[in-house]
Amino acid sequence: MTQRSGVPGNTLVLDGFVAHRNPAQAGGDLAGRTRLNLTWAVRRRACRLGRDHAGWPGRAVPGAAGRDRAPRPAGPCLRGSGAAKLARIAPPPRPGLAGGARRGRDGQGGGAARPARRADGGGGGGAPASPATPALDPAGAADKVRGQSSGGFFDVTSPTRRHLLAAGLVAPGVLAAPLEALGQAAAPAAQNRIDITRARTDPIPIAVPAMAGTGDAGARLGAQISQVVTNNLRNSGLFRPVAQAAFIQSPEAAAATPRFQDWRVIGANALVTGRVDASGERLRVEFRLWDVLPGEQALGTAYNANASNWRQIAHIISDDIYRRLLGEEGYFNTRIAYIAETGPRDRRTRRLAMMDQDGENNRFLTDGQFQALTPRFHPNANQIAFMSYQRNEPRVYLFNLESGRSEVLGLFSGMTLSPRFSPDGRGVVLSAMRGGDANIFVVDLASRRERQLTSGSGLDVSPSFSPDGSQIVFNSDRGGDQQLYVMDAGGGGVRRISFGRGRYATPVWSPRGDLIAFTRFGGGGSFAIGVMRPDGQGERILSEGWQMEGPTFAPNGRVLMFQRETQGRGPRGEGHSARLVQIDIAGFNERAVITPTDATDPSWSPLLG
């Protein structure tokens, strides 16, 4: 929810719908559509779209014990996470790599140090593998992805990777084994990291030649894998890949024995080499990361997989490089759930969609028969919670990535919206509308029991758990204006944390627990994406512009993704577009993510490997 200037004050927009407290003002033909008297845009100016709606006048809100609610003004619209989208929709028919990692909470450093993962033939470095996360394969086979080390086996990716739809998304088993250094000592882990703050201003120069390959298929896949790795590292803003035209040593020779002087002279501090052997449907990828200045191997791993899984191997390699050189988990082997939008602006089709974090392997999960909004990943990435207009009622649904089926969540009498999973994956926190007010509930996924956390008149929406599950941030108009609040997970201890100029919405907690990202609306169509600490201190605006909202964190808490829209022209919004954008939490390296359609409401998955 976000209030906007220049919009009539008798309209309430929440997560894609327009609600009226007075049924008579909703329009006779629409007043009975739902128990909340929903309606959609009927005039040309609205919240977020520049079109009015019939509405509900401001009124005094009776106070509730322990709550600081004030009279609701007859002011501009209120909007919530992914809000107002359906307001316009009719009801559906440097020197070396040495240096200690600095870590902080203000976006100027990394996260906390983590134990080393030793299965790389090098000094370890980095963090243990992420918790098991299911992916997808068309046969539904459960393929264990393991890496071998001196201590046995560890999970590199999930114990189960299944396909959602017969749409080509496969993730067969990937075996990862360490590669010993080529006659040289492995570099100690502590000497192979660089301060992320330094990397922002002076990106790490790294050479990624095409991997040598056996036969035409091996050579082709070797070049493709290297290109994906190059793109991932460049897009992070923390690495500067050296132009291939500058290479002196050939990729084939470097894969056998790097001639480090040839790489030093072109300014590379790190070197990635590899070899690809493609035999039928099977693939073996040998990858090595070298610290060029001392001439030492920092990392070495061999992957065995189905050839169709080459892109995931490239993302895993990118994460390994990121972890080893920067001392933090990467975020490349992840997916983005989002809403794919097509059609004229006054009659959009919105489908649930999913893609790799780099925009590849895009697929639609719903057919567009019913509108969809605000997708959110389960902590193990096997489900997506989202809001849909199935049966002409806006409700929260759960989409199962193994079966491709969805089911409504909860037995609420009215509409439900703004879903997010709890950190342990056992529950979903959401907002439910009753009698024109929105309050926050938690639904236990095992028993489907509902527990109400907030009460009273007003609008409490967009809840998001802290990573440890002990607190919830949400936005509310209980103080007379739309602001951010934090409460204990049981519903007590509510305190306001936003005090800047403007109205705040779509809060989301960082996976590291140190920041809360938000959308801020300052009036006149001016929007901003920012972050603040959980106590409300240290507010920083990362990006400003027209119509931007819905931040979501990468699993390492280092990068945000949000949606940005361009203003349309004419009565049907010609020229309007909606795109996804990434930005570092320090406010640099803002870049668009290419999607095949307009895209809104991004949600970042946890690491898949």
C-alpha positions, 0 to 999 in steps of 0.5 A: 500500500502506498498513498499517492498525491493527486489521487482521490482520497476515497479509494483504498488500493491493497495488493491489486484490488480496490476496496470500499467500506461503503457498498453503495459506492462500489457500484451496484453491479460489482458490490456483491462480487466479494464480501469486501465489496471489491471493484476495479477502475471505472474512471481514468485516473487511479493510484499508480495508473493515474486513474480515479476510482469510485471510493470511500470517504475518509473517516475517524477510526475508533481507537483500539487498546494498545494501538496508536490509530488516528483518524484516517484522512480522506487523502490519497490511495494506500497501497501494499506489496505489489499493490494497485496492480489490479486496480486497472483490471476488470474482474477476470472473465589492485594488488593481488587478492590478499586482504582481510574481509571487512564486514559490517551492517551498513551495506559497506561490508560483507556478512558474518564469516562462515566456516570453510567448505573443503571440497575444492582442492584449495584452501577451503574458504567460503561457507557450507552448502546451503540447505537442500533445495528442490529443483525440477526435472521432467521425470521427477527423479530425485538426484542427489548432488554431492561433492567429495572431500577428504571428509566424505560427501557433502550436499552441493545442491538438493537431494531432490530436483524435480521438474515443475512442468514439461517445459525443459527445466532439468536439474539432474545429479551433479557430482562434484569432486576436488581437483588437486593443484597442478604440482603447486601448493594450494593458496591459504584461504585467508589470503584469497579474499578481497574486501568487498568495499574495495571491490566496489570501487576497484573491481577484481580483474579476472580472466575467464578464457573459454574452457578447453573442450574435447570435440566440437560439443565439448568446445561449444559447451566450454565456451558457453560455460565460460561466457555465463561465468563471465556474465555473472561476475561482471553483472555483480559489479565486483569483478572486471573480466579481462577482454579476451582479445588481450589474452596471450596464452591460449585457453587450451594451454592455460587449461593444461598449465597456466603461464602466469606471467602472460596473465600478470602482464595483462592485469589479471589478478585471478584466472579461471581455467577449465576443461569440458568433456562431453560424451553423449548426454553426460558432461564432465567439467573441470574448473580451477581458480588461480591466484595469478600474482603468487601463481597458486591454485585457489580452487579446483573442482570437477563436475559430472552431470547431464549435458543439459545441466551445463548452465547450472554448473556455470552458476555453481562455478560463479558462486564458488569464485564469488565465495572464495575471493570475497568471503561471502556466499554467492547468489548466481545459482538461484531463481526469480519468481515474478509476474509476467504481464502482457496486453494493453494496460487497461486489460493486462494478463498477469501470469506467475513465471519463473526464471534463473537469476540472469533472466535465462530459462524463463517459463510460465507457471500459470496460463493467465486465465486468472490474474496472479500477484505477489509471488513468494518462494518457500525457504526450500524453493519447492513452493510459491505463495501468491495471490490469485483471482481464481473463482473471482475472489482474491485469495492466497494460494500455494503453488507446488513446484513438483506437481504444478498445482495450486491450492487456496490457503486458509478458510478466511471469509474474505480476501487474503493478500501479501503472503510470505513464508516463515523462515522455517517454512512451516507457516505463512504470514499474510493479511486478511480483510474483514469488514473493510479492515486488514489484519495479519494472520499466521497460517500453520501449513501442517494443520491449516490453523489460523492465528491472528496477530493484529486486531482493530480497525485499519490496514496492516499489510505486507508482513515479513519475518526476520530471518530468525523468525522472532519478529515481523515487519509490516506497514500500517496506517494505524497512526493516520499515515502509512508507515513501517512497524515491527512487532514480535512474532506473537503479535506483541511489542508493536513499534514504529520504525519509519520516520522519514518524509513520505509514506512507506510500503512493501517492507522485506527483511534481509536474509542477514537480518541487518537491514529492512528494504522498503518502498517510499512514496514522496508524492508527485509520482516520486518513488524510492527504494531504500534500506534501514536497520530494524530499529529504523536507524540508518535509512538510505535511499538506493534508487529513485524514480517513477513507479518503482516498488517491491524490493526482494533480497538475494539470498546473501543479502548483498543485492536487491531486485525490484520493479521499475515502470515507465509512464504510458501515453494515451487512454490505454497506456501506450508505451508503458513498460515494467521491468525488473532491476537489480542494485547493490545494497550500497546503491551502486551497479543498478542494472535491468534484468531482461525478461520476455514480457513486462515483469513485476513483483520479483521474489528471489529464491534461496540458493539452489546449490 
